[in-house]
Every structure is written in structure tokens, then in C-alpha cells.
Amino acid sequence: MDYQRSDRVGDLLLEVVADLLRREIRDPRLQWLNLTGAKVSKDLRHAKVFFNLLSEAGDKDAAMAGLKSAAGFIRSKVGKKLSLRFVPAIEFAYDDSEMEARRIDSLLNNVKQ
């Protein structure tokens, strides 16, 4: 199985961002945030970090705004922690796969009955 360097960098990026959110960023908009994955381009210049919310109490738009405001700080800290020639530009995206899985599961249960 071929494990690309971009996949390894994505895993490290996800770990560093999660640690930053837990220890250094104190934004109340990000308290219900859960990071689900990271996808890094092959040239390691762009990264997309996926997140969802732990409960329905969190606001997706507020969390996105909080992440966008902290993106520069996160990128600078990632640059210091990872020894890469270029620090990837980080973009955040909401991961709605869990909600989609629930919807499909409920549809299958309806068909089953």
C-alpha cells in the first residue's frame, strides 16, 4: 500500500491543529469543535482541515468564523512545529458526513420496515 507524504503531513497537521485548539486557542466559538480529517495537496502547499460539531448546541457559522480568524495564528504555529520548506495554506471546511450517514441510515430503516 502506498502511503503518500501528503497523507503523513496531513496526519501531523491534524494533530498539531487539534493540540493548538485544545491548549492555546481560547475562542468560545470553538468549544464544540471536533476535527475529523485533513487533506493536503501533493505539493504540500494547500491543506483543507475538516471539522464538525460535537453537539447541536454549537453554531456551524460561528465555528467557521472562529477558525478563519485563528487561521493565521494556526499557520504560524504549524510552521514552527513542523519542519517543512513551505507551510501549507490552511482552509477549514465543515464535514457533514455524519449527518449524511444518519440520513441514509434512517432511509434504510424506513425501507426495511
Secondary structure, DSSP 4 states (H G I P E B T S, - for coil): ----HHHHHHHHHHHHHHHHHHHT---GGGTTEEEEEEEE-TTSSEEEEEEEESSTTS-HHHHHHHHHHHHHHHHHHHHHHS--SSPPEEEEEE--HHHHHHHHHHHHHHHH-
